[in-house]
Amino acid sequence: MLVLSGSSGRIEEERCRILAREGMSALSIRWFGGSGQPPGICEVPLETFEPAIALLRAGGARRIGVLGTSKGAEAALHLSVLLPGVDAVVALSPTSLTWANVGPGKDGRDRPHRSSWTWRGEPLPFVPYDDSWTPAPARPEGGPVAIRGWYEQSRRTFAGRVDAARIPVERSGADLVLVAGGDDEMWPSLPCAEELAARRRAAGLPVRVVGAPGAGHRPRLPGEGPAPASVQFRYGGSAAADAALGAAAWPHILDALRGPYGTR
């Protein structure tokens, strides 16, 4: 199991240990902000993840899964389309689109907008951000802000770029588990999960959506403590709701990773 963080960029040691207790080999890597990597999520080569997947396979893994959160989920969904041999993807708080960069690229600049990802040297089509957006109500001085509205407004503003930026999960051969909270204040992960699932089902492919209206952007798996508070962002949900969502998703996550999964 390859375990990918979101825009925090952290190594997911605790999550790997939880998976290891279930008998899985779990590996988490730094995929931006490291030596030779972009400092932000800006034109990150999706090939960055290939050596880690190859290492898991060389270690005798029977199935290869990728578990990603937020931007890590965006990457995981793309990998399931682009790389042969990805058997399962667990996308926590996913998006259905490829978005513009979060932070600077190797040139140290975060504008103009560029794709978050490249593949074989080419940037993936993406939706830019509408920089005219401001939080409503206005952000209190020094207080955390919800940015879901920024993504929703950007999707409307750049509607002509949405179709090209859709993550083509209907071309993925992996089993997909999509986990999302309806109170996500970072981006609209539950509507995005439902959009991804609709396209999978239209193609006759397996998918499972586990959602909860009161959960936020950071569902917690059994054995994980509450996510730390942020002084920068509002993530939505509550410790109880986020833990309940993770607990509800856990059996489906294990099913997908252990396989065979099939249409449910």
Disulfide bonds with the S-S distance in Angstrom:
none
